[in-house]
Amino acid sequence: MSRAFVFPGQGAQTIGMGKALAEAYPAARAVFDEVDDALGEKLSTLIWEGSQDDLTLTHNAQPALMATSLAAMKALEAEGVTIAAASYVAGHSLGEYSALAAAGALTITDAARLLRKRGEAMQKAVPVGQGAMAALLGLDFEKARDVAKVAAEGEICQAANDNDPGQVVVSGHKGAVERAVELAREHGAKRAVLLPVSAPFHCALMRPAAEAMAEALSHVNIERPAVPVVANVVAEAINDPATIRSLLVDQVTGSVRWRESVLWMAQHGVSEAWEIGAGKALSGMIRRIDRSITCRSVGTPEDVKAAAGSLNG
């Protein structure tokens, strides 16, 4: 049996996440302190006591979710579970940075600063109101991609997230995405809804953000990860630092190939996935992709003890 540690992306953030971990495990608390120091502000106060609206802002949500995931990893380590318990790590969009930090390819400080930059750059790339994203439910990836192409009509509209067999997110110009919603309904989608996001992520409109990330990443040291990382844009395992750097840039405008990533891991022996950090969204997706993979959420002290007990029992 092989195990993957997977790390959530935007949308999983909730006020109070990680607080119990920080109170129960000094090593988890140290992660939040390190992120606060890296950013020069008390992000931990916002995470635990702030408003959901402020936490949901992209430049806050990205480092906050990474901090929560890495705090859970440090708690696991305190219970004797190291990264070596996983054959692979993977993360959904920003979660790929969490995965890389968990595997030792990035420091927590660098991951926090990169994600703050990434969030700011993604927000700046497209003026508010010009872009949109929509979830198309009940269409497979090929149908959703075809709908996006037809809806574009000279604008940008791309399949941005291939989340699971019945959930694809499209991203691009607002008018084109709105057309995609109507077309998807005509093509048999169970639901097609605009998402409450502040920018059109993972499409060509994010090119200015990709350029900003290329510059930021050029100044950061990337080590070889302790276990291979299944990268979003290629849906297979990588461990070469130069390739990691390049794919993190490509990821800003490229599709998140989550469904294919999970299938790749299943084909390479993964039968168990631990979702490290906030929420259970990835576990739901994984179950819909391949029911043979058992899923476990690790986001609270109780989860940590149960997960460690499952290995040590």
TIMIMAR-253715 format. One line per 2 residues: their letters; for each residue x, y, z of C-alpha. Coordinates in Angstrom, 1 decimal, m for minus. Example, Ala and Ser with C-alpha at 12.3 -4.5 7.8 and 13.67 -1.06 7.14 Angstrom:
BEGIN
as) 12.3:m4.5:7.8 ~ 13.7:m1.1:7.1
***
This chain:
BEGIN
ms) 0.0:0.0:0.0 ~ 1.2:3.4:m1.0
ra) 0.2:6.8:0.5 ~ 0.0:10.3:m0.9
fv) m0.2:13.5:1.2 ~ m2.4:16.1:m0.6
fp) m2.7:19.8:0.2 ~ m5.9:21.9:m0.4
gq) m6.2:25.0:m2.5 ~ m8.3:28.2:m2.3
ga) m11.8:27.9:m1.0 ~ m10.9:25.7:2.0
qt) m10.1:28.7:4.2 ~ m12.1:29.2:7.4
ig) m11.7:31.5:10.4 ~ m10.0:29.6:13.2
mg) m8.3:27.0:11.0 ~ m5.2:25.6:12.6
ka) m5.7:27.3:16.0 ~ m6.2:24.0:17.8
la) m3.1:22.6:16.2 ~ m1.1:25.6:17.3
ea) m2.4:25.3:20.9 ~ m1.7:21.6:21.0
yp) 1.7:21.4:19.3 ~ 4.5:24.0:19.8
aa) 5.9:23.0:16.4 ~ 2.6:23.9:14.7
ra) 2.6:27.2:16.5 ~ 6.1:27.9:15.2
vf) 4.9:27.5:11.6 ~ 2.4:30.4:12.1
de) 5.1:32.5:13.9 ~ 7.4:31.9:10.9
vd) 4.8:32.9:8.4 ~ 4.0:36.0:10.4
da) 7.7:36.9:10.5 ~ 8.1:36.2:6.8
lg) 5.2:38.5:5.8 ~ 6.0:41.2:8.5
ek) 2.4:41.0:9.8 ~ 0.2:38.9:12.1
ls) m1.5:36.8:9.5 ~ m2.2:34.3:12.3
tl) m4.4:36.9:14.0 ~ m6.4:37.3:10.8
iw) m6.7:33.5:10.4 ~ m7.9:32.9:14.0
eg) m9.8:36.1:14.8 ~ m10.4:38.1:11.6
sq) m13.3:38.3:9.1 ~ m14.0:35.6:6.6
dd) m14.1:38.3:3.9 ~ m10.6:39.4:4.7
lt) m9.2:35.9:4.9 ~ m10.8:35.1:1.5
lt) m8.8:37.8:m0.2 ~ m6.4:35.9:m2.5
hn) m3.2:37.4:m1.1 ~ m4.3:36.3:2.4
aq) m5.9:33.0:1.7 ~ m2.9:31.6:m0.2
pa) m0.3:31.9:2.6 ~ m2.9:31.2:5.3
lm) m3.8:27.8:3.8 ~ m0.2:26.9:3.3
at) 0.5:27.8:7.0 ~ m2.3:25.6:8.2
sl) m1.2:22.7:6.1 ~ 2.4:23.0:7.3
aa) 1.2:23.3:10.9 ~ m0.6:20.0:10.4
mk) 2.6:18.4:9.0 ~ 4.6:19.6:12.0
al) 2.0:18.2:14.3 ~ 2.2:14.8:12.5
ea) 6.0:14.9:12.8 ~ 5.6:15.5:16.6
eg) 3.6:12.3:16.6 ~ 6.3:10.4:14.7
vt) 4.9:10.7:11.2 ~ 7.4:12.2:8.7
ia) 7.2:13.0:5.0 ~ 8.7:9.6:4.4
aa) 5.3:8.1:5.2 ~ 4.2:9.4:1.8
sy) 5.3:8.0:m1.6 ~ 4.1:11.2:m3.3
va) 2.8:14.7:m2.4 ~ 0.5:16.8:m4.5
gh) m1.5:20.1:m4.0 ~ m4.4:21.8:m5.7
sl) m3.2:25.1:m7.2 ~ m1.6:27.0:m4.3
ge) m1.5:23.6:m2.5 ~ 1.4:22.7:m4.7
ys) 3.5:25.2:m2.7 ~ 2.4:23.6:0.5
al) 3.3:20.2:m0.9 ~ 6.8:21.5:m1.9
aa) 7.4:23.0:1.5 ~ 6.2:19.8:3.2
ag) 8.7:17.8:1.1 ~ 11.5:20.2:1.9
al) 11.9:21.7:m1.6 ~ 10.9:25.2:m0.3
ti) 11.3:26.7:3.1 ~ 8.2:27.8:4.9
td) 9.4:31.4:4.8 ~ 10.0:31.3:1.0
aa) 6.6:29.6:0.4 ~ 4.8:32.3:2.4
rl) 6.5:35.1:0.6 ~ 5.9:33.5:m2.8
lr) 2.2:32.8:m2.1 ~ 1.7:36.4:m0.9
kr) 3.3:37.6:m4.2 ~ 1.3:35.1:m6.2
ge) m1.9:36.2:m4.6 ~ m1.1:39.9:m5.2
am) 0.0:39.3:m8.8 ~ m3.1:37.2:m9.7
qk) m5.3:39.9:m8.3 ~ m3.5:42.7:m10.2
av) m3.4:40.8:m13.5 ~ m7.0:41.5:m14.5
pv) m9.1:44.5:m13.4 ~ m11.9:43.6:m11.1
gq) m15.1:42.8:m13.1 ~ m13.4:41.9:m16.3
ga) m12.8:38.2:m15.6 ~ m14.8:35.4:m14.1
ma) m14.8:31.7:m13.4 ~ m17.6:29.2:m13.5
al) m18.1:25.6:m12.3 ~ m19.6:23.3:m14.9
lg) m21.1:20.2:m13.1 ~ m22.0:17.1:m15.0
ld) m19.8:17.6:m18.0 ~ m16.5:15.7:m18.5
fe) m13.3:17.5:m19.3 ~ m13.5:17.1:m23.1
ka) m17.1:18.5:m23.3 ~ m16.2:21.4:m20.9
rd) m13.1:22.2:m23.0 ~ m15.2:22.2:m26.1
va) m17.8:24.5:m24.5 ~ m15.1:26.9:m23.5
kv) m13.7:27.1:m27.0 ~ m17.1:27.8:m28.5
aa) m17.9:30.4:m25.8 ~ m14.7:32.3:m26.3
eg) m15.8:34.1:m29.5 ~ m12.4:35.9:m29.8
ei) m12.0:36.3:m26.0 ~ m10.3:34.1:m23.5
cq) m12.2:31.1:m22.1 ~ m10.3:28.1:m20.9
aa) m10.9:24.9:m18.9 ~ m9.0:25.9:m15.8
nd) m9.6:23.2:m13.2 ~ m10.2:19.5:m14.1
nd) m11.3:18.7:m10.6 ~ m13.1:15.3:m10.9
pg) m15.2:13.4:m13.6 ~ m18.2:15.7:m13.2
qv) m16.7:19.1:m12.2 ~ m14.7:21.3:m14.5
vv) m14.1:25.0:m13.8 ~ m13.7:27.4:m16.8
sg) m11.9:30.8:m16.5 ~ m11.5:33.9:m18.7
hk) m13.2:37.1:m19.8 ~ m16.5:37.6:m18.0
ga) m18.7:37.7:m21.1 ~ m17.1:34.5:m22.5
ve) m17.5:32.7:m19.1 ~ m21.1:33.8:m19.0
ra) m21.6:32.4:m22.5 ~ m20.0:29.1:m21.4
ve) m22.5:28.8:m18.5 ~ m25.4:29.1:m21.0
la) m23.8:26.7:m23.5 ~ m23.0:24.1:m20.7
re) m26.6:24.0:m19.7 ~ m27.6:23.5:m23.3
hg) m25.1:20.6:m23.5 ~ m26.5:18.8:m20.6
ak) m24.6:20.1:m17.6 ~ m26.5:19.4:m14.3
ra) m25.5:22.8:m13.1 ~ m23.4:25.7:m14.4
vl) m22.7:28.5:m11.9 ~ m20.4:31.5:m11.7
lp) m18.0:31.3:m8.8 ~ m17.5:34.1:m6.2
vs) m13.9:34.7:m7.1 ~ m12.0:37.9:m7.5
ap) m10.0:37.0:m10.6 ~ m9.9:34.5:m13.5
fh) m7.3:32.1:m12.3 ~ m5.4:29.5:m14.4
ca) m6.0:31.0:m17.8 ~ m4.1:33.1:m20.3
lm) m5.3:36.4:m18.7 ~ m3.0:35.5:m15.8
rp) 0.1:36.0:m18.0 ~ 1.3:39.2:m16.1
aa) 1.1:37.1:m12.9 ~ 3.1:34.3:m14.5
ea) 5.8:36.9:m15.4 ~ 5.8:38.2:m11.8
ma) 6.2:34.7:m10.4 ~ 9.0:33.9:m12.8
ea) 10.9:36.9:m11.4 ~ 10.1:36.0:m7.8
ls) 11.0:32.3:m8.2 ~ 14.3:33.2:m9.9
hv) 15.5:34.5:m6.5 ~ 14.4:31.5:m4.4
ni) 16.4:28.3:m3.7 ~ 14.5:25.1:m4.6
er) 15.9:21.9:m3.2 ~ 15.2:18.4:m4.4
pa) 12.0:17.3:m2.6 ~ 12.3:14.4:m0.1
vp) 9.4:12.6:m2.0 ~ 8.3:13.3:m5.6
vv) 5.7:16.0:m6.2 ~ 2.8:15.3:m8.6
an) 2.6:18.6:m10.5 ~ m0.7:20.2:m11.5
vv) 0.3:21.1:m15.1 ~ 1.8:17.8:m16.1
ae) m0.2:15.4:m13.9 ~ 2.9:13.3:m13.1
ai) 5.7:13.2:m10.5 ~ 8.7:15.5:m10.7
nd) 11.6:16.0:m8.4 ~ 14.1:18.1:m10.4
pa) 14.4:21.6:m8.9 ~ 14.7:23.4:m12.3
ti) 11.6:21.6:m13.5 ~ 9.7:22.5:m10.3
rs) 10.6:26.2:m10.8 ~ 9.5:26.2:m14.5
ll) 6.2:24.4:m13.7 ~ 5.3:26.7:m10.9
vd) 5.4:29.5:m13.5 ~ 3.4:27.5:m16.0
qv) 0.9:26.7:m13.3 ~ m0.3:30.3:m13.1
tg) m1.8:30.2:m16.6 ~ m2.1:26.5:m17.0
sv) m4.9:24.1:m16.1 ~ m5.0:22.3:m12.7
rw) m5.1:18.7:m13.9 ~ m6.3:17.3:m10.6
re) m8.3:14.4:m11.9 ~ m5.4:13.2:m14.0
sv) m3.0:13.7:m11.1 ~ m5.1:11.4:m8.9
lw) m5.4:8.8:m11.6 ~ m1.6:9.0:m12.1
ma) m1.1:8.3:m8.4 ~ m3.6:5.5:m8.4
qh) m1.8:3.9:m11.4 ~ 1.5:4.2:m9.4
gv) 0.2:2.3:m6.4 ~ m1.4:5.0:m4.2
se) m4.3:3.5:m2.3 ~ m4.6:6.1:0.5
aw) m4.6:9.9:0.5 ~ m4.2:12.1:3.5
ei) m5.6:15.6:3.0 ~ m3.3:17.8:5.1
ga) m4.7:21.1:6.4 ~ m8.1:22.8:6.1
gk) m11.3:21.2:4.8 ~ m12.2:18.0:3.0
al) m12.7:19.2:m0.6 ~ m9.9:17.2:m2.1
sg) m11.1:14.0:m0.3 ~ m14.4:14.4:m2.0
mi) m12.8:14.9:m5.4 ~ m10.5:11.9:m4.9
rr) m13.5:9.7:m4.0 ~ m15.3:10.7:m7.2
id) m12.2:10.1:m9.3 ~ m11.2:6.7:m7.9
rs) m13.2:5.0:m5.1 ~ m10.4:2.5:m4.5
it) m8.4:5.3:m2.8 ~ m9.3:5.7:0.9
cr) m9.1:9.3:2.2 ~ m8.3:10.8:5.6
sv) m8.5:14.5:6.6 ~ m5.7:15.8:8.9
gt) m6.6:19.2:10.1 ~ m7.2:19.0:13.9
pe) m5.2:17.5:16.8 ~ m7.7:14.7:16.9
dv) m7.1:14.0:13.2 ~ m3.4:14.1:13.8
ka) m3.5:11.5:16.6 ~ m5.8:9.2:14.6
aa) m3.6:9.4:11.6 ~ m0.5:8.7:13.6
gs) m2.3:5.8:15.3 ~ m3.2:4.3:12.0
ln) 0.5:3.9:11.2 ~ 1.8:3.2:14.7
g) m1.1:1.1:15.9
***
